[in-house]
Amino acid sequence: MSEKTITFSLGDEREKQIRETMQLVYNALREKGYNPINQIVGYILSEDPTYITVHNNARSEIRHIDRDELMQILVKNFLSL
């Protein structure tokens, strides 16, 4: 009897959650007429939540993401690691 072990990474699931949250934030900023990239960068650099709109609960959602974790994911994806 052959048993297969299924493995998964909690990191992958967390990264997926962060990606979905960032997409929500990006869309909310666009809908309100902001430049999403500039606003998100401003938030990351300053951690000032006023860079993120409250529209669609975006400000609350982004505050559930640790900035260091977000930066690691961004650099990893930018470098395609």
Helices and strands as residue ranges (DSSP letters): H 10-31, H 36-46, G 49-51, G 55-57, H 58-62, H 67-78
